[in-house]
Amino acid sequence: TNYLRPDIKRGNFSVEEEESIIKLHQILGNRWSAIATRLPGR
C-alpha cells in the first residue's frame, strides 16, 4: 500500500496521546486540524 506520508503513526492512540487529545479538545474545541498539529507523527 502506498501512503502520502509513510512517517505517520498508524493504529491505536497511546494513553499519553489520548490524554493530550482530551486536554487539547478542552482548550481548542472541535478544531481538529489545530489539535492534529500538536500530535507529532499523527
MARZA-266085 format. One line per field, with one value per atom (N, C-alpha, C, O): residue number from 1; residue in one letter; atom name; x, y, z. Coordinates in Angstrom, 3 decimals. Example, Ala and Ser with C-alpha at 12.3 -4.5 7.8 and 13.67 -1.06 7.14 Angstrom:
REM residues 2
num	1	1	1	1	2	2	2	2
residuo	A	A	A	A	S	S	S	S
atomo	N	CA	C	O	N	CA	C	O
c1	13.190	12.300	13.200	14.236	12.850	13.670	12.900	13.409
c2	-5.690	-4.500	-3.300	-3.319	-2.250	-1.060	0.030	1.138
c3	7.800	7.800	7.800	8.465	7.080	7.140	7.870	8.039
This chain:
REM residues 42
num	1	1	1	1	2	2	2	2	3	3	3	3	4	4	4	4	5	5	5	5	6	6	6	6	7	7	7	7	8	8	8	8	9	9	9	9	10	10	10	10	11	11	11	11	12	12	12	12	13	13	13	13	14	14	14	14	15	15	15	15	16	16	16	16	17	17	17	17	18	18	18	18	19	19	19	19	20	20	20	20	21	21	21	21	22	22	22	22	23	23	23	23	24	24	24	24	25	25	25	25	26	26	26	26	27	27	27	27	28	28	28	28	29	29	29	29	30	30	30	30	31	31	31	31	32	32	32	32	33	33	33	33	34	34	34	34	35	35	35	35	36	36	36	36	37	37	37	37	38	38	38	38	39	39	39	39	40	40	40	40	41	41	41	41	42	42	42	42
residuo	T	T	T	T	N	N	N	N	Y	Y	Y	Y	L	L	L	L	R	R	R	R	P	P	P	P	D	D	D	D	I	I	I	I	K	K	K	K	R	R	R	R	G	G	G	G	N	N	N	N	F	F	F	F	S	S	S	S	V	V	V	V	E	E	E	E	E	E	E	E	E	E	E	E	E	E	E	E	S	S	S	S	I	I	I	I	I	I	I	I	K	K	K	K	L	L	L	L	H	H	H	H	Q	Q	Q	Q	I	I	I	I	L	L	L	L	G	G	G	G	N	N	N	N	R	R	R	R	W	W	W	W	S	S	S	S	A	A	A	A	I	I	I	I	A	A	A	A	T	T	T	T	R	R	R	R	L	L	L	L	P	P	P	P	G	G	G	G	R	R	R	R
atomo	N	CA	C	O	N	CA	C	O	N	CA	C	O	N	CA	C	O	N	CA	C	O	N	CA	C	O	N	CA	C	O	N	CA	C	O	N	CA	C	O	N	CA	C	O	N	CA	C	O	N	CA	C	O	N	CA	C	O	N	CA	C	O	N	CA	C	O	N	CA	C	O	N	CA	C	O	N	CA	C	O	N	CA	C	O	N	CA	C	O	N	CA	C	O	N	CA	C	O	N	CA	C	O	N	CA	C	O	N	CA	C	O	N	CA	C	O	N	CA	C	O	N	CA	C	O	N	CA	C	O	N	CA	C	O	N	CA	C	O	N	CA	C	O	N	CA	C	O	N	CA	C	O	N	CA	C	O	N	CA	C	O	N	CA	C	O	N	CA	C	O	N	CA	C	O	N	CA	C	O	N	CA	C	O	N	CA	C	O
c1	0.836	0.000	0.878	1.893	0.484	1.211	0.519	-0.709	1.336	0.821	1.463	2.610	0.723	1.292	2.401	3.389	2.239	3.250	3.547	2.853	4.555	4.858	5.341	5.394	5.697	6.196	5.074	5.354	3.824	2.704	2.454	2.437	2.260	1.931	0.515	-0.389	0.340	-0.987	-1.338	-0.476	-2.618	-3.041	-3.663	-3.976	-3.829	-4.491	-3.621	-2.394	-4.297	-3.588	-3.047	-3.673	-1.887	-1.347	-2.131	-2.884	-1.944	-2.619	-2.211	-3.050	-0.924	-0.436	-1.072	-1.446	-1.196	-1.819	-3.292	-3.785	-3.986	-5.396	-5.553	-6.442	-4.686	-4.752	-4.491	-5.157	-3.521	-3.225	-4.418	-4.761	-5.049	-6.205	-7.333	-7.962	-7.591	-8.662	-8.369	-9.251	-7.135	-6.770	-6.852	-7.380	-6.326	-6.361	-7.797	-8.115	-8.663	-10.060	-10.756	-11.604	-10.400	-10.981	-10.566	-11.344	-9.341	-8.825	-9.296	-9.744	-9.191	-9.413	-10.797	-11.175	-11.551	-12.853	-12.690	-11.788	-13.558	-13.554	-12.620	-12.858	-11.590	-10.612	-9.586	-8.441	-10.026	-9.231	-7.935	-6.943	-7.912	-6.653	-5.636	-4.444	-6.089	-5.187	-4.701	-3.537	-5.584	-5.198	-4.181	-3.185	-4.427	-3.538	-2.123	-1.156	-1.992	-0.645	0.154	1.381	-0.532	0.139	0.379	0.827	0.082	0.320	1.405	1.104	2.654	3.738	3.570	3.271	3.762	3.692	2.296	2.123	1.300	-0.082	-0.689	-1.848
c2	-1.185	0.000	1.244	1.301	2.222	3.488	4.514	4.593	5.297	6.355	7.670	7.699	8.762	10.071	10.408	11.044	9.981	10.250	8.959	8.631	8.230	6.952	7.097	6.103	8.308	8.515	8.667	8.770	8.681	8.856	7.561	6.477	7.689	6.530	6.074	6.887	4.779	4.207	3.355	2.996	3.042	2.192	3.006	4.186	2.341	2.970	4.052	4.030	5.003	6.047	5.482	4.620	5.965	5.585	6.333	7.261	5.919	6.589	8.058	8.931	8.332	9.717	10.538	11.691	9.940	10.654	10.939	12.031	9.965	10.178	11.319	12.158	11.351	12.427	13.775	14.762	13.819	15.067	15.512	16.694	14.574	14.904	15.468	16.457	14.852	15.322	16.735	17.593	16.984	18.321	19.353	20.448	18.996	19.929	20.210	21.338	19.205	19.410	20.347	21.144	20.255	21.174	22.607	23.539	22.783	24.121	24.622	25.761	23.763	24.183	23.838	24.316	23.021	22.610	21.664	20.828	21.797	20.889	21.328	21.006	22.040	22.477	21.357	21.461	20.280	19.054	19.245	18.585	20.119	20.340	21.002	20.710	21.890	22.519	21.489	21.510	20.595	19.533	18.611	18.233	18.253	17.334	17.886	17.124	19.195	19.769	19.627	19.735	19.384	19.242	17.783	17.496	16.863	15.433	14.961	14.630	14.925	14.561	13.161	12.209	13.048	11.758	11.272	10.142	12.102	11.696	12.507	12.294
c3	0.000	0.000	0.000	0.695	-0.773	-0.829	0.057	0.107	0.754	1.614	1.217	0.769	1.381	1.096	2.077	1.710	3.329	4.358	5.106	6.068	4.683	5.337	6.774	7.499	7.209	8.571	9.605	10.799	9.171	10.096	10.859	10.276	12.179	13.019	12.717	12.528	12.676	12.472	13.680	14.482	13.792	14.899	16.017	15.863	17.139	18.284	18.909	18.811	19.557	20.288	21.589	22.207	22.003	23.309	24.391	24.095	25.640	26.758	26.798	27.019	26.586	26.610	25.495	25.705	24.300	23.185	23.486	23.203	24.056	24.407	25.399	25.252	26.413	27.408	26.755	27.069	25.843	25.128	24.301	24.286	23.616	22.780	23.637	23.260	24.776	25.661	26.149	26.128	26.589	27.072	25.955	26.147	24.788	23.663	23.228	22.849	23.276	22.897	23.874	23.475	25.154	26.138	25.839	26.045	25.352	25.065	23.702	23.574	22.680	21.300	20.754	19.684	21.470	20.958	19.779	19.767	18.795	17.645	16.522	15.358	16.852	15.842	15.647	16.087	14.975	14.883	14.115	14.425	13.131	12.416	13.336	13.247	14.217	15.193	16.209	16.608	16.625	17.553	16.884	17.500	15.639	14.919	14.791	14.820	14.652	14.524	15.809	15.794	16.921	18.218	18.598	19.708	17.683	17.912	16.950	15.803	17.391	16.489	15.905	16.626	14.611	13.944	13.632	13.176	13.868	13.592	12.491	12.134
